[in-house]
Amino acid sequence: MQPEQQQQIPQNQPQIQPQQSGWQFVSDENQSPPSQVQDTQISWTASEFVAYQKTAGWYFLMILGMLALAAIIFAVTQDWISTTSIILIGILFLAFASRKPRTLNYQITKDGIQIGEKLYVFNTLKSFAVIDEGSLHSVMLIPVQRFLPSISIYFDPQEEQKIVEAIGSYLPHEDRKQDAIDRFMHKIRF
């Protein structure tokens, strides 16, 4: 094709991207995803997870525990690969423990629950549960697909009733408690 035969595309025309998570995103910054503003039932801003204050002593105890576990694994298996794996997993654990939570925007719309930039469409969620985490509560979204992880939503305790009612108008409520791993992580203040 010669240059004079090429079709000219207007510069101000937005390009439509493939759909992602139920939203149709456009590249033009002046336009917003369809129905994002007018269909919002409730919105709030909160931390993505509960961050516990960790002292140098906490990190020291975790390193001692990791090294002790690595020593036990080596004594039992005499395998350097397993021992090295335990140490690498421990380093990753410490890296995640030092991560600070982001502040995210949450919205409940007629299409689903938007957390930050990601939309969780209601037909991909099976139910929800209100989880008592001691001094605060959170909402756990349970996905339809069996092996996908649940999604935790945090909020101001004063907003709990409005948020639970808004989600309850789209998803069935399920009684659940924190699972053993979550209770353990809470206990070690991860």
N, CA, C and O of each residue as an XYZ file, in Angstrom:
760
protein
N       0.839     -1.176      0.000
C       0.000      0.000      0.000
C       0.883      1.239      0.000
O       1.834      1.328      0.776
N       0.576      2.172     -0.851
C       1.358      3.388     -0.918
C       0.849      4.377      0.127
O      -0.317      4.321      0.517
N       1.710      5.276      0.579
C       1.324      6.199      1.658
C       0.084      7.007      1.342
O      -0.706      7.281      2.246
N      -0.120      7.402      0.087
C      -1.296      8.212     -0.201
C      -2.583      7.392     -0.183
O      -3.673      7.960     -0.133
N      -2.472      6.059     -0.221
C      -3.657      5.202     -0.208
C      -4.042      4.775      1.204
O      -5.126      4.222      1.393
N      -3.193      5.013      2.199
C      -3.502      4.602      3.569
C      -4.657      5.433      4.108
O      -4.769      6.634      3.862
N      -5.512      4.740      4.854
C      -6.679      5.407      5.433
C      -6.251      6.203      6.660
O      -5.540      5.687      7.522
N      -6.678      7.445      6.736
C      -6.349      8.316      7.846
C      -7.335      8.082      8.993
O      -8.549      8.080      8.786
N      -6.803      7.884     10.208
C      -7.637      7.715     11.393
C      -7.604      9.028     12.148
O      -6.520      9.540     12.429
N      -8.762      9.595     12.489
C      -8.770     10.864     13.227
C      -8.010     10.733     14.545
O      -8.115      9.719     15.233
N      -7.245     11.766     14.887
C      -6.415     11.735     16.091
C      -7.234     11.797     17.373
O      -6.810     11.250     18.391
N      -8.393     12.445     17.355
C      -9.167     12.582     18.593
C     -10.159     11.442     18.792
O     -10.954     11.490     19.731
N     -10.140     10.436     17.955
C     -11.051      9.296     18.061
C     -10.523      8.336     19.133
O      -9.386      7.878     19.014
N     -11.305      8.010     20.181
C     -10.830      7.074     21.200
C     -10.738      5.667     20.629
O     -11.566      5.271     19.809
N      -9.748      4.926     21.053
C      -9.599      3.546     20.629
C     -10.189      2.651     21.704
O      -9.885      2.817     22.885
N     -11.015      1.721     21.315
C     -11.668      0.840     22.272
C     -10.774     -0.370     22.507
O     -10.341     -1.035     21.567
N     -10.514     -0.635     23.755
C      -9.695     -1.770     24.152
C     -10.616     -2.970     24.393
O     -11.823     -2.785     24.556
N     -10.074     -4.200     24.420
C     -10.896     -5.362     24.751
C     -11.470     -5.231     26.154
O     -10.872     -4.578     27.010
N     -12.616     -5.844     26.397
C     -13.246     -5.744     27.716
C     -12.412     -6.485     28.742
O     -11.877     -7.563     28.479
N     -12.313     -5.882     29.919
C     -11.594     -6.470     31.034
C     -12.483     -6.372     32.259
O     -12.902     -5.281     32.643
N     -12.771     -7.507     32.870
C     -13.537     -7.562     34.118
C     -14.865     -6.828     34.035
O     -15.292     -6.230     35.023
N     -15.527     -6.855     32.892
C     -16.843     -6.261     32.799
C     -16.861     -4.801     32.425
O     -17.932     -4.287     32.102
N     -15.726     -4.085     32.447
C     -15.662     -2.684     32.060
C     -15.142     -2.595     30.645
O     -14.344     -3.430     30.220
N     -15.575     -1.616     29.928
C     -15.003     -1.344     28.628
C     -14.174     -0.081     28.773
O     -14.720      1.017     28.880
N     -12.860     -0.232     28.775
C     -11.962      0.885     28.984
C     -11.655      1.550     27.658
O     -11.536      0.879     26.633
N     -11.528      2.854     27.675
C     -11.166      3.593     26.474
C      -9.889      4.365     26.758
O      -9.593      4.717     27.900
N      -9.135      4.620     25.686
C      -7.832      5.254     25.889
C      -7.929      6.763     26.059
O      -6.965      7.387     26.504
N      -9.045      7.359     25.725
C      -9.204      8.803     25.875
C      -9.401      9.129     27.351
O     -10.350      8.643     27.967
N      -8.527      9.938     27.924
C      -8.582     10.233     29.357
C      -9.785     11.076     29.751
O     -10.139     11.109     30.929
N     -10.424     11.758     28.810
C     -11.568     12.598     29.139
C     -12.846     11.797     29.324
O     -13.832     12.314     29.850
N     -12.840     10.544     28.900
C     -14.025      9.710     29.033
C     -13.808      8.728     30.174
O     -12.682      8.291     30.412
N     -14.885      8.377     30.885
C     -14.778      7.412     31.967
C     -15.514      6.150     31.545
O     -16.310      6.184     30.606
N     -15.254      5.013     32.239
C     -15.954      3.789     31.894
C     -17.465      3.993     31.999
O     -17.927      4.721     32.878
N     -18.237      3.362     31.118
C     -19.673      3.574     31.119
C     -20.303      3.216     32.454
O     -19.916      2.236     33.091
N     -21.247      3.993     32.860
C     -22.079      3.807     34.055
C     -21.288      3.769     35.359
O     -21.829      3.342     36.380
N     -20.033      4.198     35.360
C     -19.255      4.155     36.589
C     -19.777      5.153     37.619
O     -19.876      4.817     38.799
N     -20.103      6.343     37.209
C     -20.491      7.386     38.156
C     -21.964      7.290     38.523
O     -22.304      7.289     39.706
N     -22.844      7.210     37.529
C     -24.267      7.296     37.818
C     -24.842      6.050     38.500
O     -25.906      6.134     39.113
N     -24.167      4.897     38.410
C     -24.713      3.686     38.998
C     -24.082      3.325     40.339
O     -24.376      2.257     40.877
N     -23.236      4.167     40.890
C     -22.592      3.886     42.160
C     -23.621      4.003     43.276
O     -24.267      5.037     43.441
N     -23.760      2.916     44.044
C     -24.673      2.936     45.184
C     -23.977      3.464     46.429
O     -24.534      4.263     47.182
N     -22.750      3.001     46.627
C     -22.001      3.425     47.801
C     -20.512      3.346     47.451
O     -20.084      2.449     46.724
N     -19.742      4.279     47.969
C     -18.295      4.245     47.738
C     -17.583      4.711     49.003
O     -18.132      5.478     49.794
N     -16.355      4.236     49.178
C     -15.556      4.619     50.330
C     -14.083      4.348     50.005
O     -13.762      3.723     48.994
N     -13.217      4.818     50.863
C     -11.780      4.613     50.734
C     -11.302      3.910     51.994
O     -11.667      4.293     53.105
N     -10.472      2.866     51.813
C      -9.956      2.119     52.960
C      -8.645      1.441     52.587
O      -8.271      1.363     51.416
N      -7.968      0.960     53.603
C      -6.730      0.231     53.418
C      -7.029     -1.129     52.786
O      -8.096     -1.696     53.023
N      -6.096     -1.659     51.983
C      -6.338     -2.938     51.319
C      -6.204     -4.115     52.279
O      -6.761     -5.182     52.021
N      -5.476     -3.942     53.380
C      -5.399     -4.973     54.412
C      -4.999     -4.323     55.726
O      -4.568     -3.171     55.750
N      -5.143     -5.065     56.820
C      -4.784     -4.556     58.139
C      -3.274     -4.704     58.297
O      -2.731     -5.800     58.158
N      -2.613     -3.608     58.582
C      -1.155     -3.621     58.762
C      -0.830     -3.520     60.241
O      -1.231     -2.567     60.909
N      -0.109     -4.499     60.747
C       0.313     -4.478     62.141
C       1.698     -3.854     62.232
O       2.532     -4.032     61.344
N       1.933     -3.121     63.317
C       3.245     -2.539     63.561
C       4.200     -3.665     63.934
O       3.937     -4.412     64.877
N       5.304     -3.796     63.205
C       6.274     -4.854     63.457
C       7.580     -4.226     63.922
O       8.136     -3.345     63.266
N       8.045     -4.690     65.044
C       9.285     -4.175     65.604
C      10.470     -4.991     65.075
O      10.290     -5.999     64.391
N      11.675     -4.539     65.404
C      12.877     -5.287     65.023
C      12.884     -6.656     65.698
O      13.389     -7.624     65.128
N      12.332     -6.745     66.902
C      12.234     -8.024     67.606
C      11.356     -9.017     66.863
O      11.650    -10.212     66.850
N      10.278     -8.537     66.242
C       9.395     -9.407     65.468
C      10.170    -10.017     64.297
O      10.104    -11.223     64.059
N      10.902     -9.170     63.570
C      11.695     -9.668     62.439
C      12.782    -10.643     62.912
O      13.045    -11.649     62.253
N      13.408    -10.343     64.048
C      14.438    -11.220     64.592
C      13.865    -12.601     64.911
O      14.469    -13.618     64.572
N      12.693    -12.636     65.566
C      12.064    -13.919     65.884
C      11.677    -14.691     64.618
O      11.813    -15.914     64.574
N      11.199    -13.989     63.599
C      10.840    -14.659     62.352
C      12.074    -15.246     61.669
O      12.011    -16.347     61.122
N      13.195    -14.521     61.696
C      14.433    -15.035     61.090
C      14.930    -16.256     61.866
O      15.363    -17.241     61.268
N      14.867    -16.187     63.208
C      15.261    -17.342     64.015
C      14.380    -18.555     63.710
O      14.880    -19.671     63.573
N      13.074    -18.332     63.603
C      12.149    -19.419     63.278
C      12.436    -20.015     61.911
O      12.393    -21.233     61.740
N      12.733    -19.154     60.926
C      13.036    -19.624     59.582
C      14.316    -20.464     59.595
O      14.362    -21.531     58.983
N      15.338    -19.995     60.278
C      16.596    -20.741     60.332
C      16.438    -22.060     61.087
O      17.029    -23.070     60.704
N      15.649    -22.054     62.152
C      15.399    -23.293     62.900
C      14.652    -24.303     62.029
O      14.991    -25.486     62.019
N      13.649    -23.842     61.309
C      12.905    -24.740     60.414
C      13.810    -25.275     59.313
O      13.730    -26.455     58.973
N      14.667    -24.435     58.751
C      15.605    -24.880     57.720
C      16.565    -25.927     58.285
O      16.875    -26.907     57.608
N      17.039    -25.732     59.518
C      17.945    -26.694     60.144
C      17.250    -28.035     60.378
O      17.846    -29.091     60.169
N      16.003    -27.991     60.809
C      15.247    -29.231     61.030
C      15.032    -29.964     59.705
O      15.198    -31.181     59.630
N      14.662    -29.217     58.662
C      14.458    -29.823     57.339
C      15.758    -30.470     56.848
O      15.728    -31.573     56.303
N      16.905    -29.791     57.039
C      18.169    -30.357     56.596
C      18.529    -31.593     57.412
O      19.026    -32.572     56.856
N      18.285    -31.564     58.731
C      18.597    -32.713     59.585
C      17.767    -33.940     59.191
O      18.262    -35.065     59.248
N      16.527    -33.730     58.797
C      15.646    -34.846     58.440
C      15.925    -35.349     57.025
O      15.985    -36.558     56.803
N      16.095    -34.440     56.069
C      16.182    -34.843     54.659
C      17.608    -34.891     54.110
O      17.850    -35.568     53.111
N      18.552    -34.194     54.733
C      19.918    -34.057     54.213
C      19.905    -33.522     52.771
O      20.756    -33.875     51.955
N      18.927    -32.670     52.483
C      18.740    -32.140     51.128
C      18.937    -30.630     51.151
O      18.226    -29.911     51.853
N      19.918    -30.154     50.371
C      20.203    -28.727     50.319
C      19.116    -27.955     49.577
O      18.856    -26.793     49.888
N      18.491    -28.587     48.612
C      17.453    -27.891     47.832
C      16.262    -27.552     48.723
O      15.751    -26.433     48.673
N      15.820    -28.499     49.530
C      14.691    -28.236     50.448
C      15.056    -27.164     51.467
O      14.251    -26.285     51.772
N      16.263    -27.245     51.983
C      16.708    -26.269     52.971
C      16.779    -24.871     52.362
O      16.331    -23.897     52.968
N      17.344    -24.782     51.166
C      17.426    -23.493     50.468
C      16.031    -22.955     50.160
O      15.786    -21.752     50.260
N      15.115    -23.856     49.783
C      13.729    -23.440     49.493
C      13.069    -22.836     50.715
O      12.376    -21.823     50.613
N      13.279    -23.450     51.876
C      12.705    -22.923     53.125
C      13.251    -21.520     53.400
O      12.501    -20.630     53.800
N      14.541    -21.326     53.188
C      15.144    -20.009     53.430
C      14.593    -18.982     52.445
O      14.284    -17.858     52.841
N      14.463    -19.349     51.166
C      13.908    -18.418     50.170
C      12.451    -18.074     50.471
O      12.048    -16.919     50.329
N      11.670    -19.048     50.879
C      10.273    -18.789     51.251
C      10.222    -17.867     52.465
O       9.368    -16.983     52.537
N      11.127    -18.064     53.417
C      11.198    -17.189     54.585
C      11.532    -15.757     54.211
O      10.974    -14.817     54.776
N      12.445    -15.589     53.257
C      12.801    -14.235     52.797
C      11.599    -13.573     52.128
O      11.334    -12.393     52.356
N      10.870    -14.327     51.302
C       9.653    -13.783     50.679
C       8.610    -13.417     51.731
O       7.950    -12.384     51.620
N       8.462    -14.256     52.743
C       7.530    -13.995     53.835
C       7.877    -12.676     54.522
O       6.994    -11.863     54.797
N       9.162    -12.468     54.796
C       9.593    -11.223     55.446
C       9.390    -10.021     54.530
O       9.044     -8.937     55.000
N       9.600    -10.202     53.235
C       9.385     -9.102     52.286
C       7.912     -8.703     52.260
O       7.593     -7.514     52.259
N       7.009     -9.689     52.239
C       5.581     -9.376     52.258
C       5.161     -8.769     53.591
O       4.269     -7.922     53.632
N       5.792     -9.191     54.673
C       5.446     -8.656     55.995
C       5.815     -7.186     56.115
O       5.162     -6.443     56.848
N       6.852     -6.758     55.405
C       7.268     -5.362     55.499
C       6.510     -4.453     54.535
O       6.675     -3.234     54.579
N       5.694     -5.023     53.679
C       4.936     -4.237     52.697
C       3.852     -3.404     53.390
O       3.150     -3.894     54.275
N       3.731     -2.170     52.985
C       2.708     -1.266     53.529
C       1.452     -1.356     52.661
O       1.554     -1.483     51.441
N       0.274     -1.291     53.276
C      -0.965     -1.381     52.484
C      -1.225     -0.109     51.686
O      -0.889      0.993     52.120
N      -1.822     -0.278     50.525
C      -2.258      0.861     49.717
C      -3.643      1.276     50.196
O      -4.384      0.468     50.756
N      -3.983      2.525     49.973
C      -5.336      2.994     50.227
C      -6.093      2.873     48.908
O      -5.699      3.460     47.900
N      -7.177      2.109     48.923
C      -7.928      1.836     47.706
C      -9.307      2.476     47.758
O      -9.864      2.696     48.834
N      -9.846      2.769     46.589
C     -11.221      3.235     46.462
C     -12.106      2.021     46.213
O     -11.802      1.178     45.369
N     -13.195      1.943     46.952
C     -14.153      0.851     46.824
C     -15.471      1.441     46.347
O     -15.870      2.519     46.786
N     -16.149      0.727     45.443
C     -17.468      1.149     44.979
C     -18.347     -0.075     44.802
O     -17.904     -1.109     44.302
N     -19.591      0.053     45.216
C     -20.590     -0.975     44.929
C     -21.516     -0.376     43.892
O     -22.170      0.638     44.135
N     -21.565     -1.015     42.732
C     -22.416     -0.556     41.637
C     -23.378     -1.681     41.281
O     -23.321     -2.763     41.864
N     -24.260     -1.421     40.322
C     -25.193     -2.468     39.898
C     -24.479     -3.597     39.159
O     -25.015     -4.698     39.041
N     -23.266     -3.324     38.659
C     -22.511     -4.336     37.924
C     -21.657     -5.220     38.828
O     -21.422     -6.386     38.513
N     -21.195     -4.675     39.942
C     -20.325     -5.442     40.824
C     -19.659     -4.552     41.852
O     -20.120     -3.449     42.148
N     -18.563     -5.062     42.386
C     -17.809     -4.342     43.403
C     -16.460     -3.983     42.801
O     -15.690     -4.856     42.398
N     -16.187     -2.689     42.746
C     -14.923     -2.235     42.200
C     -13.979     -1.939     43.344
O     -14.295     -1.173     44.254
N     -12.799     -2.569     43.279
C     -11.754     -2.357     44.276
C     -10.550     -1.822     43.527
O      -9.905     -2.552     42.773
N     -10.247     -0.557     43.732
C      -9.181      0.078     42.959
C      -9.579      0.110     41.499
O     -10.624      0.662     41.154
N      -8.766     -0.471     40.641
C      -9.043     -0.505     39.206
C      -9.754     -1.782     38.772
O     -10.145     -1.897     37.610
N      -9.929     -2.740     39.674
C     -10.490     -4.044     39.310
C     -11.961     -4.130     39.710
O     -12.344     -3.764     40.821
N     -12.776     -4.625     38.773
C     -14.200     -4.815     39.024
C     -14.481     -6.298     39.202
O     -14.140     -7.104     38.336
N     -15.099     -6.661     40.316
C     -15.538     -8.026     40.571
C     -17.032     -8.073     40.267
O     -17.852     -7.586     41.044
N     -17.369     -8.663     39.129
C     -18.753     -8.714     38.666
C     -19.539     -9.666     39.567
O     -19.023    -10.708     39.971
N     -20.779     -9.311     39.881
C     -21.575    -10.095     40.818
C     -21.785    -11.535     40.359
O     -21.848    -12.434     41.197
N     -21.895    -11.782     39.051
C     -22.146    -13.165     38.625
C     -20.907    -14.050     38.751
O     -20.999    -15.253     38.509
N     -19.740    -13.489     39.127
C     -18.546    -14.295     39.399
C     -18.380    -14.548     40.903
O     -17.435    -15.213     41.327
N     -19.312    -14.010     41.704
C     -19.253    -14.171     43.154
C     -20.417    -15.026     43.626
O     -21.555    -14.836     43.195
N     -20.126    -15.969     44.514
C     -21.155    -16.884     45.012
C     -21.938    -16.276     46.169
O     -23.167    -16.336     46.196
N     -21.218    -15.690     47.128
C     -21.853    -15.137     48.321
C     -20.856    -14.223     49.034
O     -19.750    -13.985     48.550
N     -21.273    -13.719     50.191
C     -20.376    -12.911     51.013
C     -20.591    -13.258     52.473
O     -21.633    -13.794     52.849
N     -19.601    -12.947     53.287
C     -19.685    -13.194     54.719
C     -19.064    -12.005     55.449
O     -18.117    -11.389     54.962
N     -19.604    -11.696     56.610
C     -19.030    -10.665     57.473
C     -18.121    -11.387     58.459
O     -18.569    -12.256     59.208
N     -16.846    -11.022     58.455
C     -15.843    -11.701     59.272
C     -15.462    -10.820     60.452
O     -15.122     -9.649     60.282
N     -15.522    -11.389     61.641
C     -15.125    -10.693     62.856
C     -13.629    -10.892     63.053
O     -13.180    -12.013     63.294
N     -12.861     -9.828     62.953
C     -11.413     -9.897     63.107
C     -10.974     -9.228     64.400
O      -9.943     -8.556     64.440
N     -11.741     -9.408     65.431
C     -11.413     -8.793     66.715
C     -11.994     -7.409     66.806
O     -13.206     -7.252     66.956
N     -11.145     -6.392     66.718
C     -11.600     -5.023     66.889
C     -12.316     -4.474     65.653
O     -12.952     -3.423     65.729
N     -12.223     -5.159     64.531
C     -12.915     -4.680     63.341
C     -13.521     -5.846     62.574
O     -13.184     -7.009     62.798
N     -14.413     -5.507     61.677
C     -15.061     -6.493     60.822
C     -14.653     -6.231     59.378
O     -14.279     -5.115     59.017
N     -14.731     -7.255     58.573
C     -14.492     -7.110     57.143
C     -15.526     -7.943     56.409
O     -16.197     -8.785     57.006
N     -15.650     -7.704     55.115
C     -16.531     -8.503     54.279
C     -15.654     -9.389     53.417
O     -14.717     -8.919     52.772
N     -15.970    -10.685     53.411
C     -15.265    -11.634     52.573
C     -16.168    -11.988     51.401
O     -17.290    -12.457     51.592
N     -15.672    -11.761     50.179
C     -16.407    -12.126     48.971
C     -15.940    -13.508     48.538
O     -14.745    -13.730     48.345
N     -16.878    -14.436     48.387
C     -16.545    -15.809     48.019
C     -16.833    -15.990     46.529
O     -17.976    -15.839     46.097
N     -15.795    -16.315     45.734
C     -15.997    -16.460     44.288
C     -16.714    -17.761     43.935
O     -16.717    -18.713     44.716
N     -17.321    -17.788     42.748
C     -18.016    -18.979     42.267
C     -17.012    -20.088     41.986
O     -17.250    -21.244     42.336
N     -15.894    -19.747     41.360
C     -14.885    -20.748     41.045
C     -14.232    -21.243     42.318
O     -13.819    -20.450     43.164
N     -14.141    -22.524     42.450
C     -13.743    -23.160     43.697
C     -12.342    -22.802     44.185
O     -12.152    -22.584     45.381
N     -11.371    -22.738     43.299
C      -9.996    -22.575     43.741
C      -9.486    -21.130     43.697
O      -8.299    -20.887     43.917
N     -10.362    -20.188     43.420
C      -9.962    -18.787     43.491
C      -9.994    -18.337     44.951
O     -10.854    -18.781     45.711
N      -9.073    -17.464     45.352
C      -9.080    -16.994     46.739
C     -10.245    -16.044     47.006
O     -10.738    -15.373     46.100
N     -10.666    -16.001     48.243
C     -11.703    -15.040     48.620
C     -11.087    -13.637     48.650
O      -9.868    -13.480     48.710
N     -11.951    -12.631     48.609
C     -11.514    -11.238     48.573
C     -12.015    -10.563     49.843
O     -13.205    -10.623     50.154
N     -11.117     -9.926     50.571
C     -11.511     -9.221     51.791
C     -11.663     -7.738     51.513
O     -10.855     -7.133     50.809
N     -12.715     -7.166     52.081
C     -12.993     -5.740     51.938
C     -13.033     -5.136     53.337
O     -13.737     -5.629     54.219
N     -12.274     -4.068     53.526
C     -12.249     -3.376     54.811
C     -12.978     -2.047     54.695
O     -13.074     -1.472     53.611
N     -13.487     -1.570     55.811
C     -14.290     -0.347     55.817
C     -14.322      0.222     57.221
O     -13.921     -0.433     58.183
N     -14.802      1.443     57.324
C     -15.013      2.096     58.614
C     -16.161      1.374     59.317
O     -17.207      1.159     58.704
N     -15.997      0.992     60.585
C     -17.059      0.260     61.284
C     -18.418      0.974     61.271
O     -19.457      0.318     61.339
N     -18.419      2.302     61.184
C     -19.686      3.039     61.146
C     -20.432      2.825     59.832
O     -21.645      3.023     59.771
N     -19.724      2.425     58.792
C     -20.332      2.212     57.477
C     -20.748      0.762     57.244
O     -21.281      0.436     56.183
N     -20.510     -0.109     58.222
C     -20.739     -1.549     58.030
C     -22.163     -1.868     57.596
O     -22.349     -2.618     56.637
N     -23.146     -1.341     58.247
C     -24.536     -1.684     57.936
C     -24.899     -1.298     56.496
O     -25.524     -2.086     55.786
N     -24.512     -0.093     56.062
C     -24.821      0.336     54.690
C     -24.129     -0.558     53.658
O     -24.727     -0.927     52.647
N     -22.874     -0.900     53.921
C     -22.115     -1.721     52.977
C     -22.676     -3.128     52.916
O     -22.836     -3.680     51.827
N     -22.979     -3.721     54.064
C     -23.533     -5.077     54.102
C     -24.897     -5.116     53.421
O     -25.189     -6.063     52.691
N     -25.734     -4.112     53.644
C     -27.047     -4.065     52.985
C     -26.908     -3.911     51.468
O     -27.643     -4.538     50.705
N     -25.957     -3.070     51.038
C     -25.758     -2.864     49.597
C     -25.279     -4.149     48.929
O     -25.787     -4.516     47.870
N     -24.314     -4.835     49.529
C     -23.837     -6.100     48.954
C     -24.925     -7.160     49.053
O     -25.099     -7.963     48.136
N     -25.664     -7.163     50.174
C     -26.733     -8.148     50.381
C     -27.874     -8.024     49.385
O     -28.626     -8.981     49.200
N     -28.023     -6.884     48.745
C     -29.067     -6.750     47.732
C     -28.693     -7.464     46.432
O     -29.544     -7.639     45.559
N     -27.431     -7.880     46.294
C     -26.981     -8.582     45.087
C     -26.493    -10.004     45.355
O     -26.601    -10.871     44.487
N     -25.953    -10.251     46.559
C     -25.370    -11.557     46.871
C     -25.984    -12.116     48.149
O     -26.349    -11.354     49.044
N     -26.103    -13.447     48.245
C     -26.598    -14.034     49.494
C     -25.542    -13.978     50.596
O     -24.344    -14.081     50.334
N     -26.011    -13.813     51.829
C     -25.122    -13.771     52.993
C     -24.852    -15.195     53.457
O     -25.735    -16.051     53.418
N     -23.633    -15.435     53.893
C     -23.223    -16.750     54.367
C     -22.515    -16.563     55.701
O     -21.703    -15.648     55.844
N     -22.806    -17.411     56.678
C     -22.120    -17.334     57.968
C     -20.789    -18.062     57.870
O     -20.741    -19.251     57.556
N     -19.714    -17.341     58.140
C     -18.367    -17.918     58.110
C     -17.542    -17.280     59.208
O     -17.850    -16.196     59.704
N     -16.485    -17.985     59.572
C     -15.504    -17.446     60.500
C     -14.164    -17.424     59.789
O     -14.006    -18.004     58.715
N     -13.203    -16.751     60.399
C     -11.852    -16.753     59.846
C     -11.344    -18.180     59.812
O     -11.559    -18.948     60.750
N     -10.658    -18.539     58.708
C     -10.102    -19.880     58.662
C      -8.832    -19.955     59.513
O      -8.348    -18.936     60.005
N      -8.306    -21.149     59.680
C      -7.177    -21.370     60.587
C      -5.943    -20.575     60.169
O      -5.237    -20.040     61.024
N      -5.678    -20.492     58.886
C      -4.495    -19.754     58.422
C      -4.629    -18.275     58.733
O      -3.667    -17.644     59.171
N      -5.819    -17.711     58.510
C      -6.030    -16.294     58.817
C      -5.897    -16.029     60.317
O      -5.320    -15.019     60.720
N      -6.426    -16.930     61.142
C      -6.292    -16.770     62.594
C      -4.819    -16.838     63.017
O      -4.375    -16.081     63.880
N      -4.064    -17.764     62.390
C      -2.635    -17.882     62.700
C      -1.888    -16.622     62.302
O      -1.070    -16.115     63.068
N      -2.168    -16.108     61.094
C      -1.492    -14.906     60.627
C      -1.839    -13.705     61.512
O      -0.990    -12.849     61.762
N      -3.083    -13.646     61.981
C      -3.495    -12.586     62.903
C      -2.738    -12.717     64.237
O      -2.321    -11.723     64.831
N      -2.573    -13.962     64.687
C      -1.902    -14.204     65.952
C      -0.432    -13.805     65.907
O       0.096    -13.284     66.890
N       0.241    -14.045     64.769
C       1.662    -13.669     64.672
C       1.809    -12.229     64.155
O       2.919    -11.764     63.896
N       0.680    -11.536     64.010
C       0.638    -10.124     63.614
C       1.257     -9.892     62.245
O       1.979     -8.919     62.029
N       0.961    -10.804     61.325
C       1.420    -10.654     59.944
C       0.558     -9.622     59.273
O       0.756     -9.323     58.096
